[in-house]
Amino acid sequence: MSTNTVSTSAVPTSAGRPAARADRRDRANIPVTIILAVASLAVLVPLLVTVSMALKSTAQAVDGNAFSLPDPVSVAGVAEAWVMTNFPRGFVVSLFVSTVTVGGVIVLSAMASYAISRNWERRLFRYSFFYLLGAMFLPFPVLALSQVKLTGLVGLDNPAGVALLHVMFQLSFSTLLFTAFLRSIPEELEESARLDGATTRQAFWRLVFPLLAPMSATVGILAFLHSWNDFMMPSLITSDPAWQTLPVLQSIFQTQFSNNYNVAFASYMMSMAPAIVVYLFTQRWVMSGVTQGAIK
């Protein structure tokens, strides 16, 4: 009696398929990894040069080798830049503008997103969302002349006016993020709160707004980084040089630095240090908030 046998080597096994797909993904990720590594070097190398030059003495800074390490380390350039640019006052002004911007962007965009997402079937709210999306394509340089004239007429040619404009120009993108995130919050929670006697305002502030904490952190961090690093808007809006933000103060005192490169780089380092520290400690909230909003 003969039996028919089938060679198992001719039948592809399913166990080998995931491994093959994983190998293909790993090979596809190699170019991406190389690109990200080169892009990281494009940021890290200038940062290393800035810190190294800031900690050099004047004699070391003018030797022509920007990539050499300070030997010995000197903080004379940092101290001189601190006094020359009046860093404490510039820091307070930048902190005021950034703080007002963060608070205003979070509160206004969260409220606008809540109204739009919960009234999407109404034409007014739906068109308001499209209007905000259209405003994202209007950068400040296009409207700079009219904004400078308007802020001067109403007496807002100062840090308060800069903070107000920062809020307005970041409102569109922040509303988009909040609206996407709000769709993941079931409306049944609010209906339950209303059955217990809560008004719409109470349901938003006591129930919905606390649930927006991940996206609020993301929006706040992005708003802070944009406001802290902005140069064009404060330089055009603020009329008194004494009340300029740190990026503008660096430009004002650039001619006084002359060949004192260590003083110039020290001012750069002091200006960008707060933004770097904030991002290093909060970047995980940025990624998690954007990811949740995109998925949900």
Secondary structure by P-SEA (a helix, b strand, c coil): cbbbbbbccccccccaaaaaaaaaaaaaaaaaaaaaaaaaaacaaaaaaaaaaaacccccccccccccccccccaaaaaaaaaaaaaaaaaaaaaaaaaaaaaaaaaaaaaaaaaaaaacccaaaaaaaaaaaaacccccccaaaaaaaaaaaaccccaaaaaaaaaaaaaaaaaaaaaaaaaaccaaaaaaaaaacccaaaaaaccccccaaaaaaaaaaaaaaaaaaccccccccccccccccaaaaaaaaccccccaaaaaaaaaaaaaaaaaaaaaacaaaaaaaaaaaaac
